[in-house]
Amino acid sequence: MTPEAALDALRAHADPDRAAQMRAYHKADRDYLGLSNAVTGALADEWRKSSDPDTLAALARGLWASDVFEARIAAGKLFIQARIRPDDDWAWEVIEDFVPDFDSWAIADAVAQSGQKRLVQKPARLDILDAWVGSDHLWTRRAALTFTLLFARSRHPGPDERAARARVLGWCETLALDREWFLQKAVAWWLRDLSKRDPETVAAFLAGPGMALKPWARKEAARHLP
């Protein structure tokens, strides 16, 4: 599958009326086709299953370069499987290259779904995310949290997961001071998910460094606490 053929497949499902609504909602200045997440995800799944690594990497980069909303969503979903054999270094490289271009929560979150799986496969990549926390780019800072959500959600965390949680909580402490709405929301989201598995840790965080969060973010983070 070439990027051109993939774009044609996406355009075959275009809905101009819905595209106009999506443009008004997302506000970012790019082309929208008006596809549902189900259609975009199904096409990405089909392409992923029928492509070798080199083809998939080229497809992802080509879709991303088009700057079409649904194409970038699809590019983000191409690496969402739990395991890539024999290794996923090539997939992580593509995902990492997308991050500086983030300018939309929907696109950023689609890529984050794949990024989460790649981090679980190789937690040492958290070293890379250390630098994201201090980035001047809002969406890169946010990605440090959205890419690590699976560590907060683990039901039976092992040593790697526990170490990752402690590390990301340190990032949450730093980012709680950030007044950007999307960062406040991301910190609250991460803490809220962790509270389902480790309410004591989240309660202690909210009683300490979490006091820096805005009131609405603290309320969101504590939503599942007793």
C-alpha positions, 0 to 999 in steps of 0.5 A: 500500500502506497501513501497515495493509494491509502489517501485515495482509500480514505477519500473514498469515504469522504463526507463533506458535511461532516468534514465541515463540522469537524473543521469547525470543531477541531479548528486546526487549519488542514483538510478534513474528510469527515470520516468516523474513527471506526472507518479510519481505524478499520483502514489502518488495521487493514494496512497494518496487517498487510504491510511489511515494516519498510512499507508500513514506515513509508506509509505512515510517513506519507500519510503524516506528510499529507497533513490531512486530518484522517490521514494523520489519525490513520498514521498514528494507529498503524503501530498500535499492536501490542508486539512488533517482532523482531523489534519495534525500534523502527516503529518508535522512530516514526512515532517519535518523529511525529511528536514535534508536529502535534497541534491537535489533541485528537491527532496527538491521542491517536499517535499516543495509542501506539506510543503507549504500546511501544513504551510498554515494550521498551520502558527504557524509552522513558529516558527520551520522554524526560526531555519532553517534560521540559519542551517549549512545545505544549503538545510534546509536554502533554505527550509525556503523560498521554504516552505513559497512561498504560503504566498507570492502568496496569492491574499487576505492575511489576518492577518496571511498571512501578518504576515508571509510575514513580517517574511519571509522578515526578513529571506530574509534579513538574507539570502541575505547575503548568497553567495550560489547560491541556496540561492540567487536564493531562495531569488530572487524567493520569492521576485519575487512571492511577487512582483506580489501581493505587488510590493511596498514592494519588491521595498523597500526591493530591495532598502534596504537590497536587495542590498546585493543580487548578481546582477543577483539575484536582476534582477530576484527578480525585473523581474515583477516590473514596 
